Amino acid sequence: MSKRTRKEKNAAEPQGRDSRRARAAATAARAAETGQRTAAMGPAEDGPMRLQRFLARAGVASRRASEELIADGRVTVNGEPVAKMGVKVDLDHDVVRVDGQVVSISQEHVALVLHKPAGYVTTMSDPQGRPCVADLVPVEQYAGLYPVGRLDRDTTGLLLFVTDGGLGNQLLHPSHHVLKQYLATVRGVPSRHQVHLLRTGVKLDDGMTSPAEVELLDNGPDATLRIGIREGRNRQVRRMCDAVGHECLHLHRSHFGPLDLEGLPEGQWRLLSEDELAQLRAAAGLA
């Protein structure tokens, strides 16, 4: 085929530009329509969706953690186990289960706080049969409910649950530095120098901690410290206390960002108010 002449090429360009403009206008119109629908109805999903994205949107886990669930054979679609990536699901027709429990995407997300007692592990199921926090929250009523971060088995206090995987991931992301406050009862009384170390950072086996907010509330014989951290390492507050030579005897989380446990008995939960949810989203950079 011979090459087009410059004159032929120039003659064809206006039509090509018009076509591109029309496609761009159509794309913008679809985007505007989608934005209006989202604002009115909440997040909307159309057409098949990758399974790991579906699980993340349903609040089961992050996409990476969802891939692990799939690889472990814990996810079924229409009763058939799925053990490979790339599978897509139709939200209107396919039934997805994780560990036998139906998972779905709700148009409206919920968030709640639990006053966690000691003796419960922060997981939605436990292969060892230990009591877990899923026993204390309404998982049947709110599909996809999962804890944001974790408290170890012996730690009490505020544990946040959401059905919105995006909000949960944002709250835990290091870039947002959401403050979590704890009351730590430690063996003995830390010196001024030891409190200073906690405030400026101590060396743990996984690196130096970031500066913390630390206040000595009483001095003994076993002291109570108010400790605020913006990280989320495993058993971090207990390890920080150990690092300065004072074993943590009891640990209680009193605040998570703008949230507290005022008036909530141990072992009970409550839904967040609209104002609390707005403050939480702002703390996560989603306002």
HELIX and SHEET records of a PDB file:
HELIX    1   1 ARG A    6  MET A   41  1                                  36    
HELIX    2   2 LEU A   51  ARG A   57  1                                   7    
HELIX    3   3 ARG A   63  ALA A   71  1                                   9    
HELIX    4   4 VAL A  133  ASP A  135  5                                   3    
HELIX    5   5 GLY A  165  LEU A  172  1                                   8    
HELIX    6   6 ARG A  192  THR A  200  1                                   9    
HELIX    7   7 GLN A  236  ALA A  243  1                                   8    
HELIX    8   8 GLU A  274  ALA A  283  1                                  10    
SHEET    1   A 2 MET A  49  ARG A  50  0                                        
SHEET    2   A 2 LYS A  88  VAL A  89 -1                                        
SHEET    1   B 4 GLU A  80  VAL A  82  0                                        
SHEET    2   B 4 VAL A  75  VAL A  77 -1                                        
SHEET    3   B 4 VAL A  96  VAL A  98 -1                                        
SHEET    4   B 4 GLN A 101  VAL A 103 -1                                        
SHEET    1   C 4 TYR A 146  PRO A 147  0                                        
SHEET    2   C 4 THR A 156  VAL A 162 -1                                        
SHEET    3   C 4 ALA A 111  LYS A 116 -1                                        
SHEET    4   C 4 TRP A 269  LEU A 271 -1                                        
SHEET    1   D 6 TYR A 146  PRO A 147  0                                        
SHEET    2   D 6 THR A 156  VAL A 162 -1                                        
SHEET    3   D 6 CYS A 248  PHE A 256  1                                        
SHEET    4   D 6 LYS A 180  VAL A 186 -1                                        
SHEET    5   D 6 ALA A 223  ILE A 229 -1                                        
SHEET    6   D 6 GLU A 213  ASN A 219 -1                                        
SHEET    1   E 4 TYR A 146  PRO A 147  0                                        
SHEET    2   E 4 THR A 156  VAL A 162 -1                                        
SHEET    3   E 4 CYS A 248  PHE A 256  1                                        
SHEET    4   E 4 LEU A 259  ASP A 260 -1                                        
SHEET    1   F 2 LYS A 203  LEU A 204  0                                        
SHEET    2   F 2 GLY A 207  MET A 208 -1                                        
END                                                                             
